[in-house]
Amino acid sequence: MNNKNFDEDLANQIYSKKFEQGKKSRKAISNFKKIFKIFCIILIIVGTFKIFSKLGQFNRMYNSDMLGEMNGKYNEKFEIISSDVNEIGSGTYLLSPKNNKEIKFNASKKGSYTKDDYRESIIKYYTEKYVKEHQITNIKISESKINDPLYHKTDFLQYDFWFEIQSYKDIENVVTSLFNIESYICQNVSSKDMFTLGGKIRKNGYISKVQYNGHSQLDSLLYQEQYSYINYLKENNISTQDISNDELQRIWKPEKLKIIINNKELENSDKRKLMDNSFAVFNLEIKDYDLYLPHLVEYIESIEKLENNIIKYKGKTYKIEGNTYTDKNISYQCNITKLQEIFNAKIDYDYDNKKIFIYIE
């Protein structure tokens, strides 16, 4: 009996010890699990922070790359308002020039190529501001968004404006308005060369092609617009009765004249047919005709042709190169005035038949 009680007591003691040991083991495992969970949470937090930090670095890097590209292109400082780009910086950007937060424009990057509508946004902003301040009412405006699937389907601004004229005499006032708008824009931007104005003069089927930019002069623009309009009427056999004969003679010359040199008609030497150098072309800037000199001299026996575009005429040597004139250089595109000065050329014009007769002894 006593042995049985002893065995039970011993068994109870052993069981009690094992139970306590198991309890401690389960508690240790539970504590380990808690610590492991905490450790995992910390790893996740640290990993997430690093990922976002890396993404931030990527964004800063590619944002900086886009800003550098825009700064270099327009010679201005910009800031990125928002962007949606991938890990290599391709995507869309909304930007603004630092000196004017009211102007916002889109830019899109695909690989190493970018596209933006800053020019359009600038012209829209300052044109409409000028029109409002000066209460201009006869302006026509067309504004739209052009979706470009090649650049992440970005909507780029398309902005055009023009003035309708009723007759030739309206051109002067319209040119003044266009010139003033252009000047106003150029006063407010750094890169004048980047902002050729989109404004045009229109009448029925006529749309002028004159370019307004930061280097334009009012008198030159007026002449170009007047010439462009008259030339359109002439080329399309439209009446010029609202323009005086004196004005027609002052402004207009045929756009191109067939060259007859020493009684020989020039033939086009451009085998690729990209241009026809057998014509003299009217230069609106200098109000004179330009011709392609290397081709012309081939028809003149009194001019000695040497290598490398070097020629000799009456004891003097010249090189035909570039766009400048010196005692030893003649421009490729030589105008009639210089042809008369250098070669003592005699010139006759036949405007009715669109021909120019040149005589060089």
PyMOL commands that set and color helices and strands:
alter all, ss='L'
color gray80, all
select helices_A, chain A and resi 2-74+118-133+149-151+168-188+192-194+218-235+245-251+293-299+336-343
alter helices_A, ss='H'
color red, helices_A
select strands_A, chain A and resi 78-85+91-97+105-110+113-116+139-148+154-164+200-203+206-207+256-261+264-265+279-283+288-292+304-305+310-313+316-320+329-330+333-335+346-350+355-359
alter strands_A, ss='S'
color yellow, strands_A
deselect
rebuild
show_as cartoon
